[in-house]
Amino acid sequence: MHTKPTKVILFLLFGFFGNYSFAQSPEKLLGKPLTSEPISKFIKSNVNNKPIESFLPYLRVLKLDYLQSGLSMEYNTDIVLSKISMYDSGYTYQRYKGDFPFNLRWGLNIDQVQDKTGGLDFVSDNQYVRRMGSDDFQMDFYFEDGGLYYIKITATLKTLQNYTNEIMGATGIRLIPDGKKLDGNIIDGEGSMMWGNGTAVYKGEWTYGVPHGRGQYVDSFGNKYEGDFKLGFFWGQGKFFSKNYKYSYSGDFVMSKKHGEGRIGYANKTSYVGEWQQDKMHGQGTYNINDRFSYTGRLVNNTFNGRGTLKTPDGLIDGYFKNGKPHGKCTQSTADGMQSLTGNFVNGKKNGLFNVTILGNKSTITYQDDIEIKKAPIDGTLIDK
């Protein structure tokens, strides 16, 4: 019996593809921007509380202390991770239980740490500290009562210069206070500043001499943002409208990039609601086109990747996707639910044995690159004489 599977429309979206490798040890995170995927994954895996945030203006350092997770992370003026500290339990921090450099653990003595790291140096001003240096980082180990209780890792200048392209990709609009003051207090209060000959204007709260707090931004390119600012960036909850690209977005921002949870809608009735990573649809979400086609599931770099369901006017595919196409075990069914088939897709094409159900009747069909393979003997009577 022949089937007539539902048509499937595949959306490659914006065509961004990528592979990610994640650091297994904290020192490998140094030099990366706050919103990078390795840092985001590390925080999700090892942190169970919101940080206490502080900005040290003279050091130009943003410090995030995760007290319940025994972790402190410092970012430089480019919002790049420059220092990470891990603590055993104490009065301020609870015990860090995440990944350790060199597979260390709390309580090891100096000799044990030295055996694992391959060599430590004395620190002249503190007899309880041993130091390990490399081209990429400086790692200080603190000992109390003979046991390891605190580790501090600091990036070298070389490491901070290693990820220039990644830092640029993570950084959006930043309002440096080098424009013309229009009114108010632009140091620590509320005021307005203009850049160029009206090219951009900010009106709102200021702290540390930069836009920081609630405010509004507009520019001559047709962009408008209203919401939270931090250190000159769109950062927090906000709404953004682009006249040129005809879309509006409301949700989370970090470093002026869509990052976190948010919804975007275009004039052509295309929309997406879900997770974002550095301006890209990345994580769980729902993507809609014209109220006729929708995908709900995991996306990576603006593309369907992972477990999801694609619905069209003709039916749906439920299963696994790779680079925008069904890839792996999927079930394809018609909109009326009367026909379905389940099997393995490879790059959007049916390949292998499929279990088929039509009006409750079950059978199997073998496909090769979407073509049904006949294994029965050929009926010669069907050939025209």
PyMOL commands that set and color helices and strands:
alter all, ss='L'
color gray80, all
select helices_A, chain A and resi 26-29+37-46+67-69+101-103+110-117+157-160+164-170+380-382
alter helices_A, ss='H'
color red, helices_A
select strands_A, chain A and resi 52-56+61-66+71-75+81-87+121-123+126-133+137-144+147-155+180-184+190-195+200-207+210-219+223-230+233-242+247-254+257-266+270-277+280-289+293-300+303-312+315-322+325-334+339-346+349-350+352-358+361-368+371-373
alter strands_A, ss='S'
color yellow, strands_A
deselect
rebuild
show_as cartoon
